[in-house]
Amino acid sequence: MARLLAMEDDVAKLSLAELPPSEQDKFRLLRSVAHDVINLDLCGGFLYPKQKGDSENVKFFRHLVEFQAKHGNPFILIITFNLRDTGGDDYNSFIIQTLNPLGELRISVEELIEFYTTDEVGGQPPNLRRLRFCVPTYLHHLAFKSFQVRSSGAWFYKTFYHTRLLFEPRQGKSALGLTWPPIDEFRELLRAPMIRVDLDADNEVTLEDLPAPSLT
């Protein structure tokens, strides 16, 4: 369903023409209304960049946000990714390019850069930390003009990263535009908790908080 929502209009029209009449009606209805909750199981990873151009998932999220922005309603996005993703260098570049401008404003970012890009942090695999930063931050950047993005937290189970994000229509837009990232929103996004979910020897669920440095 989400793939249908995230299609560009011209691609959607072509896809619609290939469907039987009954399915065309369902397709039109699906794309005619806003959706309150979107649950995505993209276990193949967030990036998996191709040799040329954006990865399919990056384009998918851009089109999905554009579709929801047309309706102007708040919505919840729940996402699951597999940590077995490629593109570690792309993640690290995004982290550094995002945080370095804050350093120029005399905001301390050295500890965050080290935490999110280093190879070894006890109990937190490299791609978990990369996704923990890049997924909410990239989506915040992507939706910035239309939505304020808040995190309800994230979870780590075996090799899976799960996160839940609330997109709220941005109010009081400035005629001169907005500068990303707004420090207060960005700080709260990075403070969102990360919980490791596991099973002990008795098959009882255990929860462990996975700390991260905050933006001061």
N, C-alpha and C positions, 0 to 999 in steps of 0.2 A: 504494500500500500504506500509506504513512505517513498519508494522509488517513483511511483506515479505522481505523488505530490511534488517531488523535486524536479520533475521534467521541465525543461524550458517549453514555452508555449508552442513553438514551431515543432518541436519533437513530439509534444503531446498530441498535436493535431494529426501528425503522421501515424502515431500509435493508435489513435482513436479510429482512423479509417480502416485499420486492419482487423478491428474487432467486430463480432456479430452485433446486431442492433441492441439486444438486451444488455450486453456488456458495455456498449457505448453509453447507455443511460447511467449505468453504475459509475462509469469513468467520469462522466460529466458531473454527477452528483458529488463524487469524491473531491473533485477539484473546485467545486463551487462554494464550499463552506470551509471555515477555519476549523482546526482540530485542537482540542484542549490538551490531549496527552499523546505523545508520539514515543513509542518504545522501539528502539533499534538494537538488533543483535548483529553487530558488524564484527564478528569474531575474527575476520581476516586481518584486522588491524586498522589503524587510523590513516596512516600514510600509504605505505606500499607504493612509493612514487614510480611512475613510468619513466622510460628514458626520455620521452619528450612530453612536455606539458604537465598540467596538474594531475595528481592522482584522482581516481574516480570518486573516492570518498570526499576529497576536498571540494570538488565540483558539486557533489551531491549536497553537502551541507550548505554551500552558497546558494544553490537554487531553492533548497528547503526553507531557508531563512527568508529569501525573497518572496516565496509563496505565502508564508505566514504573515509577513509584513504587509502584504496587500490587504489583509483582513483586519490588521491592527488589534488583534485580541491576544491576551496573555496565553502562554502555553507551557507545558512541562515537557522536557526532552530527557528521556532515560536512555542511556547508551551503554553497550557492553562491547569491549574490545579484547582481543587476545594480545598478550604481551609479546608474542612471537612476531613482532612487526619489524620491518626494515626501515631504513631512513634515519638511523641514529644521528648521523651528521646533520641532517636537516632539522631534527628536533633541537639539537644543541645550538645550531645557528639561530633558530627562532628564539630560543631562551635568551641567548646573549644579546641579540638585536632588540629584544623587548626590554630587557633590564638595563642595558647600558645607558640609554637616554635618561633613565631615572638617576643613574649615578652622576650624570652631568648636572642634575638638579641638587646635588649634594645629599642624595638619599643613599644610604648604605645598601649596596646590592651584592657585595663580594661573597657573603656567606650564602646567599640564595643561588648565585651562579655556580658556586662550588657544589652545593648540595644537589642541584638538579642536573648537573652535567658530569660529575665525577663517576668513575666506574664502580666504586665500592662504597656503599652505605649499609650498615648492618641491618639485615631483614627487609631491605627495600631494593628490589632488582632495578637495574638502570632504566629499563623501559617503563617500569611502573612510575618512577619519578618523572620521566620525560612526559608520559601521558598525563600524569597528575597536574603538571604545569601546562602543557601545550593544548590539551583538549578544551578545558574551560576558557583559557586565555585566548586561543584562536577563535573560538565561537563568540566570545565577548567582543573581540575585534571585528569579526565578520558582521555581527548584528548591531554594532555600536550605534549607528545612526537611527535605528528603528526601535531597539530594545535595550533595556537594562537587564543584564544577566546576573543571576544570583545562583550560588551553589547550595544544594541541600546536603552536600557531602559525597564521599566516594567510598567504594569498597573494593577490597582485593581478596580474591578467592582462587587458590591454585595458580592458574596462569591467566586469570581474567581480571580486567579492570572494569568496574561499573561506576557510573556517575549519574547524578540527577541534577538537572539545571532548570531553573525557572526563568522564562523570558517574559518580561513585563514591558508593555509599550512605553517608550521614553516620553516623558512629559517635559514641557517647558523648553523646547529646543531653541537654541540660540540662533539668531539670524546670521551670525558670523560663523556658525559652525561650532563643532566641538573638537577638543583635542584629546586624542587617545594616548595613553590610558588615563582616565580620571583617577587620581591617586586613591581616594576613599573607596571607590568601587573595586579597584584593582587589589587593594589591601585586603578587603573582605573576601574576595574571590580566592586569594592565596591562603587565607586562614581557614578555609573549609576543611573539616576533619576528614581523615582517611582511616578507615577501619579494616584491619585484616580479619577475615572470617575463616575459621578453621574448624576441624573436628578433632577432638582428643581421642585417646585410646578407647573410651567408652562411647564413642560416637555422639558426644555432647558438643553442641556448638560453643565455640570460644570466640571472644572478640578482643582484639588488641588495637589500641590506638597507635598509629604510625605518625610520629611528630615530624614537623618540617619547620624550618626557620620562617619567620614572618617578616613582612615588609614594615619597617618601623618609620 
